[in-house]
Amino acid sequence: MNSVVDADLVVLGAGLAGLSLAARLARAPSSPRVVVIEPRTAYQDDRSWCFWQSKQHELSHLVSQRWTTWSFSDSAGSAVRHHVPDLFYQYIRGIDFYSSAQADIAQSPRVDLRLGVRAERVSAVPNGVRVETSAGTLLARQVIDTRPRPAAAMLYQSFVGVEFECDWPHPFDPTEVTLMGSLAADKDGLSFVYALPLGPNRAIVEWTRFGVAPINRELLAGELDHVLTGLGLDDVRRVRTEGGVLAMGLGRQTGPEIPGVVRAGNAGGALRAASGYGFLRIQRWAQMCTDRLLAGQEAVGHPEEPWLRRTFDRIFLQAVRKHPERTAEYFLALARGVPPATLVRFLSDGARATDYAKIIFSLPWSPFIAQVAAPTVFTSASLAQARLVATPTATTCSGWTQ
């Protein structure tokens, strides 16, 4: 490799993962030389993220809404409400995160965000990596690839949502998130409503479906229109839309491994297999990776899932896949039978062995026992559907609620 490199680190993709890492490095007093390339030319208010956390944390200045209560309900409207003292369900608007990260990066002479640049070919060279882009070639000591890429998955969570304003009070309690509302399931899988009330006259409402294949966005949008009509919201002013597909339980990533390149972001294992939550997992990875790079160590991808979590998630997803018509029953059993703090710890990667025991005992045994020794099964649609998921789309709040 040429003795002169363009950067110590090149980051491919400046979505949530790439920007989270770059902003942390930019805030450090002494950072390696970093170049971040991103094909989009500007950021739009096209997505948002939600998570459970205490009121004060490193990104609390970006939180635009917090709720103390979240609910689940069945198709008949029977609701279960959860609350954990001193814990809030929190919402960060996409454009606020993008703007904050860009402002941090702009203050650093050693972190360079290049918009409108696409990576075309990545290859190993002696002592480094060559990245051929639409704007020329970069030589780097290391590369972190956060770009979407094709991979088969056990299940897909497809959703579309709208943020709206109305001149009358909407039907949602402003103090409560509808986490999984009107839960219903049939042979094609699970469906539910997700609602974030942003005030008495403003909210985000999403329609979500689980299935063995991604659902066409136009089909979902039509179903969402039907949901809004049923809620008396067909004449609201639509401010913006969001939508996407989360691949849950990814299979082996396609493409050869390249020395000096690590994968991160959703395609690198950021999403929790059983729920799709990823925001806090990405923040933890970004901090870990930042600490290593500042210490002169190599970048790393997301850590491997602990055995217990990985095994439980596999069994859960396979039971959902095997009996899609029972999926609403499973989620309602969790909502009704698991203490709220336990369920939040499970969703937030903090579950203890005793928490898993409570979750297991809340679920019907027979469908899950049958999957204990069953081999891991991925969708038959394979790469054709995986390429659809790998296409960049607007995604919203991490998890069952996106």
Buried (B, 14 or more C-beta within 10 A) or exposed (E): BEEEBBBBBBBBBBBBBBBBBBBBBBBBEEBBBBBBBBBBEEBEBBBBBBBBBEEEBEBBEBBEBBBBBBBBBBBEEEEBBBBBEEBBBBBBBBBBBBBBBBEBBEEBEBBBBBBEBEBEEBEBEEEBBBBEBEEEEBBBBBBBBBBBBBBBBBBBBBBBBBBBBBEEEBEBBBEBBBBBBBBBBEEBBBBBBBBBBBEEBBBBBBBBBBBBBBBEBEEBBEBBBEBBEEBEBEEBEEEBBBBBBBBBBBBEBBEEEBEBBBBBBBBBBBBBBBBBBBBBBBBBBBBBBBEEBBEEEEBBBBEEBEEEBBEBBBBBBBBBBBBBEBBBBBBBBBBEBBEBBBBBBBBBBEBEEEBBEBBBEBBEEEBBEBBEEEEEBBBEBBEEBBBBBBEEBBBBBBBBBB
